[in-house]
Amino acid sequence: MSRPVPESAAEAGLNEEDLDPDPIKQFQLWFAEVQAAGIPEPTAMILATADREGRPSARTVLLKSVDRRGFVFYTNYESRKGKQLEENPRAALVFNWPQLRRQVCIEGSVSKVSREESEAYFKTRPRGHQLGAWASRQSSVVSSREELDGRLAALELEYRGKEIPLPPYWGGYLVAPERIEFWQGRANRMHDRLVYRRQGDGWVVERLSP
């Protein structure tokens, strides 16, 4: 259960002088406040991708790490989003935390993380999730729920007492940001929108009309 969130953050708004010069550090500051507020599923983010012809699709995924490189999530590389990222390695992310009247929108290029990094993360997953990565041919048509459950049951027997390896088609993606917008809700729809835009090796910050 999330704890009550004071209105002070929204009342104070978001001012340029309060921002960290590094948008990743600014994100980490906001994310720490989201976690402290006990908001459910704070890592949930909308991931938007498009194929080579520009046809978009979107879904919710979970942020697994964020560092100076950008934002990392994990998935099946043969899924619909994986195929679109292979054709068009760019994406947009949206974090929406309505309890704090905050939103973060990110745009950038996408690349796979190293096999070693994916293996290290895979080992931290619950065993059932590891088996699920093998059982599900994500985004492909399946005849029935029973077929899925049968695959999982067979894998449970196959790997009983054994370490479950990382599937060759599964791993992480890194979204390297080129644009990050921090949105703070304000009264009368006069919201604060401050955008970091990549410029050379640094960032410029601009305020947008709400």
Secondary structure, DSSP 8 states (H G I E B T S, - for coil): ------THHHHH---GGGS-SSHHHHHHHHHHHHHHTT-SSTTEEEEEEE-TT--EEEEEEE--EEETTEEEEEEETTSHHHHHHHHS-EEEEEEEEGGGTEEEEEEEEEEE--HHHHHHHHTTS-HHHHHHHHH--TTS--S-HHHHHHHHHHHHHHTTTS-----TTEEEEEEEEEEEEEEE--GGG--EEEEEEEETTEEEEEEE--
